[in-house]
Amino acid sequence: MKLLKQFITTFVIFCVLAVSAMAVEPQRNDQKPPPPKEKVEVPKQEKPPPPRNNNNSNRGGDDKKKVKP
């Protein structure tokens, strides 16, 4: 029981030291943000429409797979 108490106490002390060490580190908020970049307009290339498929093969649904009871 005494050994368990020592482990718990050591763990708590270790956590307190770790938190205090993180609090001492310098913050990054002291630095100014970089200046905003200029917006560059990229010309949009027009694509031709996809070719039409008149045989209705991409309509979905296949009657051959349906099973009638």
ZIVENJO-V476485 format. One record per backbone hydrogen bond with DSSP energy under -1.0 kcal/mol. NH is the residue of the N-H (numbers start at 1). CO is the residue of the C=O. Records with the same first field share a line. If there is no record, write none. Layout:
NH: CO  CO
//
This chain:
5: 1
6: 2
7: 3
8: 4
9: 5
10: 6
11: 7
12: 8
13: 9
14: 10
15: 11
16: 12
17: 13
18: 14
19: 15
20: 16
21: 17
22: 18
23: 19
24: 20
31: 28
65: 62
//
